[in-house]
Structure formats: structure tokens, C-alpha cells
Amino acid sequence: MDKSEFTYHVGCHDDYKHGNLSSKRLKDFFKIEQTSMFVETGTYRGDGIKWATTQPNFEKIISTEIHKPNFLHSIDRFKRIGSIDYDMFHKIFIELKDTVDFLTKRVPEIKQPTLFFLDAHGGSGDFGENSNH
């Protein structure tokens, strides 16, 4: 494996809360400041994106959500940010798309160091589902 490419799995145990990206001490695991892109699957209500906006190194933040009500909520949430911070708003991209379709489209386009937060899952009425996957 090329030393410039690596994967580190952050489990949901000990002091980590499931689904709460901000509680994961990512800087303890790798040099996040050298990562210029954030890609998330499972936008839900936009908290992962919100966390990513607090990191000064992310030049582009991309997320996908399959559940239309959550997608629309997140779009509305970040439109409000756009009215305050034009630069921040223009680096956030949210798609209404299944995770597999999203990653199939996006991964080949990525050419820079990227943090992938793969958090898409089903389980309740608040999450979308795709019986094909």
C-alpha cells in the first residue's frame, strides 16, 4: 500500500458516542490538518457537516442523504449559514442520493487527501432505506 493512502477505523466504544463525529478525537489518530476534503455518507440533520465547517483545512465538504426530509432540513440549515458566511456556504455540497450511488460517482473524482465519515445506516423512520443494498 502506498504510504500516502491509509485507512483507520474509529470504533464506537469506550469514550466514543455512536454517530457523534465531534466526540471522536480524530487528531489523535492522524494528521487531519493535512486533509483538504470531508466526505460524509448519512447527512441526517447536518451535524457532521457542521463539525467539518469548524475545521480550517477542509476546502470542500460533501455529504449525501437518502431520506428527503433530512436532506431538506440540512439544505435549509446551511442556507442560513450561507447568508452569514459566503465562503463557508460555497464549500458545502449535499446530495439527495443513496450511499452506494453517491460513492460510485464521487470517489473517482477525488484527487486530494480526504476524510471519509461513513455513517449511513437505516433503522427508524428518521432514516431512509434502500432495499437494493
N, C-alpha and C positions, 0 to 999 in steps of 0.2 A: 504494500500500500504506500502510495506517495505520502511523505510526511506532511504535506500541506493539506491533506484530507484526513479527517478523523471524525469519529462519532463517539459521543459519550452519552450513555443512558442515565438520566436522572430519575431514580425511582421515587415512588410516593410512599416513603416510610420515614420513621424517626421524626425529625422536626419539619418535614415537608407536608404541606396540606395539599390534598389532591386538587389539581386544576388551578392552583394559585401560583402562577408563574413568579410573581414578585417575592414569594417566600423562598424560592429556590435560590440558593447562593451561587448563581451561575459564575460569578467572577472567581469563586473558589475552584472551579473545575477547568476553566480555560480562559484564554485572553479574549473576552468579549469585546474589548475596545478595539480589537483588530478585525471585527466583523462588521461589515457595512450594510448587510441586509437582514431583515427579520421576516420569516415566512411562517405563518400560523395556519393550522387547519382546525376549524371549530371556533369561529369568532365568538359565538354565544352572544354576550352583551357588550363585548368590546374591551374587557379588562386587560387582555393580553396586549392589544394594540395600545391601550393607554400606558401600560408599563413600558412598551417599546418606545413610546414618544419621550420617555424620561431618560433614555439612553442617547447621549450626544453623537454617538458614532453611526447610528442607523440612518442611511441616506434614503432607504426605501423600506416601507413596511407593507407587506401583502398578507391578506387573510382571506379565508373562504368560509362561508356558512351555508349549509344546505336548507336550514329552516327559515323560510321567508320572514316571519315576524321578527326573529332575532337579527336577521340581515338588515331589515328596515330600521330597527331600533339602533343598530350600530351606525348605519349611514347617517341617521338623524343626529346621533351623539357627536359624530366627528364633523358634521356640517357646522355645528355650533363652535367647535374648536377653530374651524376654518375662518370664522368671522373675527376671531381674535388673533390667530397666528397663521398668516397666509402660507409661510414656508412649511410649517408643520402639516397643514391640511394637504398640501400638494405632494407629500411623500407617502400618504396613506392610500392604499388601494384595497377595496373589499369586493369580493365577488360572491354572487349567489350561485354556488356550484358544489357538486359532490366532491369530496376529498380526492378520490382517485382521478376523476376528470381534471380537477384543478392541478394536481401534482403532475399528471401526464403532460399537461400544457405548459406549466411553469418551470419545472425542473430543467428541461433542456435549454431554457432561456437564461438561466443563472450562470454568471461567469465570475462572480466575486464571492469572497468569504461570506457565508450565510448561516444564521442560526435558524434551524427548523424547530418549531414547537408543535409537535404532532399531538393535538389534544382533541381531535374529533372523535365523537362516540355517540351512540344512541342511548336510550334508556328511559326517557319520560316524554311527556307531552311538550316539554321545553326544548327538545332536541329533534332534529329531523332524522329520517331514516331512509335508507335506500336498500331494498331487498335484494338488489343485484350484487351487493358486496358484503 
